[in-house]
Amino acid sequence: MTGHPHSAVQDAAIVDKQALSPPMTKAGADCSDSSLTAPGSPVMPLTSMSFEPAPVEPGKSRAAGAGSRRRRTLLITALVLLVAAGATIGALYGAGVLKFKASSDADRAAAASATPTVADATTTADATTTTSTSTTATPTPTALSKVTPSSKGILFGAHLWGDHIDWTPGSSAKWNELAGFSGAGFGSFSYVDSATGVVQPEEVLKRAQDVKKSGGFLLFTVEPAMSQGLDMMTDLVIGKIADLAKAINDMGVPVMLRFAHEMNGSWNPWGQRPKQYRETWIRLTKAIRAKAPFTSMVWSPNGPIGYPWAGDTYSAKKRPDDWKEMDTNGDGNVDKNDDPYSPFFPGVEWVDWIGGSIFRFDSYPFGKNELPQPNDALDMFMGGPMSSWSIAQFAQKVKLPLGAFETGIIYYPEPTSGNKGSDVNKQQKQMWLAQLMNPALREKTGLALIMWFEIAKVENNQYRDFSLFKDPVVAGAIREDFKKYAIVGASPVL
């Protein structure tokens, strides 16, 4: 969120096994299948052998004794050849040199539909490959991979570290205990540092170790937050960030790297610099993909309400070239009629996920502590009556998965008007989450991931603790919602 009131938005390898169904089950069976041939040693087709005496033409005489002996000799010779051929074939079959095809179409269909087991799997790539003799399947750990949408439901996790959210549970285990299930992933914020890539990289590794124990991914938000902004992203810094992502991958933790989020806003030093942002993103993505293959790049702009926020510190209005590029309709101005996303998008080939900061705000002016209206969450994704620009439609257009990479409510302990009291705040959280998790919203928006971001108000320079699950009544209600909706937690990784 970065402190602005407008911030809204491995399958087991299966080796086929030739089905063995010898067609010759008794003497005289048809063995004419052409596959019944030993390499380099042709076998006489048994169908060419006759066991009947040759017919005698009428009127011809013969020596009965001599004829009988010849027939016996031929018969014995044929039987000897048959026995020898059978013995040879049996030896070759027993040694595994010969394999019989299924003897009928029905047999072949049955063989094709058979499901191989672990004991069936036999590799034949080369002579050094060993054959499995195991009769029991051994469970295989889930292979490390990039984070992708789940067919079972929506991935649900939470931010834990950095960007003024340190009042929340300090570990993934504690969050899981309060939530009643294992979060799919956990978030950490870091500022860019010119010497070490990010500030305190060793702390990031500790957080990654914490996440590993819970079996989740690390959502790693990197902010070039000093006054230099994107100018800080030198090749040295980019290399160190990629090295850090690699180290986290190497410990068995997938990373979702969210670089310089809310880049279309004007409250961060990296904001509203479309050309430089796109170029920096591509340089970073190339380095990440070269070193950390299990790291997904998350492009996460702010919602369109109030765009372009021209009065803030880093507004592009002060820079004609950036302002011109943001003027997508070419009318000489940048306002709500201009696309708030496309100027900052680096290209589909450089992005793995699209996200947004999707917060629950009261009606303007903020601070009324109002309960959400039925379509508030849907409107934040689709624009609704608030804007003609939709982050969900943008994600669908470029065919990339969509996540709410920051979401929560803005809580004011002493609201300026409207409903007062912490009970309203509890209801807001529960109702907002229920809207986000509702399958009807997911069907319309394609939402595949939620990362909860707790918002609190500073009082006497202290952040007050209003953690999502701290109140047992709220926690119980939300756990029931988790059961009601298809919410996906963590699964073990290597």
Summary of the structure (lengths in Angstrom):
residues: 494
radius of gyration: 35.5
end to end distance: 31.5
largest distance: 131.6
contacts: 1475
relative contact order: 0.13
helix: 34%
strand: 14%
